[in-house]
Amino acid sequence: MAESEMFEKGLEVRRAVLGAEYVDGSIAKADDFMMAFQRITTEWCWGYAWTRPGLPRKTRSLLNLAMLTALGKVPEIKLHVKGALANGVSVDEIKEVLIHASVYCGIPAGLDAFKAAHEVLVAEGALPAKKA
């Protein structure tokens, strides 16, 4: 099936934010059942929401981190911390969003988000690894 223009727009943004290796791997692993989800997320999330002119990608990344903290979606927080770095979000901005989300979403949610973000920030070299 030929992909829609919205899918193609979304694929471009999704690759830019999350990395082509991750995105292309997700699509390559998808069977017919899972490809339905890949199409929805690529078209609606990345092709429609992320390409709208009203907010810059950096702001969208900050919003995602706060919402994912509220939802307690640790694997997605990790993915979007890496994406936030790609969108020019600083370590301090990530920390401030997580502090703010911790106050509104609760300490357990905040702790999970901080741990997830820290793991990614260290792995990406944005924070030094603490020596034992």
Secondary structure as the mmCIF struct_conf table of DSSP 4:
data_model
#
loop_
_struct_conf.conf_type_id
_struct_conf.id
_struct_conf.beg_label_comp_id
_struct_conf.beg_label_asym_id
_struct_conf.beg_label_seq_id
_struct_conf.end_label_comp_id
_struct_conf.end_label_asym_id
_struct_conf.end_label_seq_id
HELX_LH_PP_P HELX_LH_PP_P1 ALA A 2 SER A 4
HELX_RH_AL_P HELX_RH_AL_P1 GLU A 5 LEU A 18
HELX_RH_AL_P HELX_RH_AL_P2 ALA A 20 LYS A 29
HELX_RH_AL_P HELX_RH_AL_P3 ASP A 32 ILE A 40
HELX_RH_PI_P HELX_RH_PI_P1 THR A 41 ALA A 49
TURN_TY1_P TURN_TY1_P1 TRP A 50 THR A 51
TURN_TY1_P TURN_TY1_P2 PRO A 53 GLY A 54
BEND BEND1 LEU A 55 LEU A 55
HELX_RH_AL_P HELX_RH_AL_P4 ARG A 57 LEU A 71
TURN_TY1_P TURN_TY1_P3 GLY A 72 GLY A 72
HELX_RH_AL_P HELX_RH_AL_P5 VAL A 74 ALA A 86
TURN_TY1_P TURN_TY1_P4 ASN A 87 GLY A 88
HELX_RH_AL_P HELX_RH_AL_P6 VAL A 91 CYS A 105
HELX_RH_AL_P HELX_RH_AL_P7 ILE A 107 ALA A 123
TURN_TY1_P TURN_TY1_P5 GLU A 124 GLY A 125
BEND BEND2 ALA A 126 LEU A 127
HELX_LH_PP_P HELX_LH_PP_P2 PRO A 128 LYS A 131
#
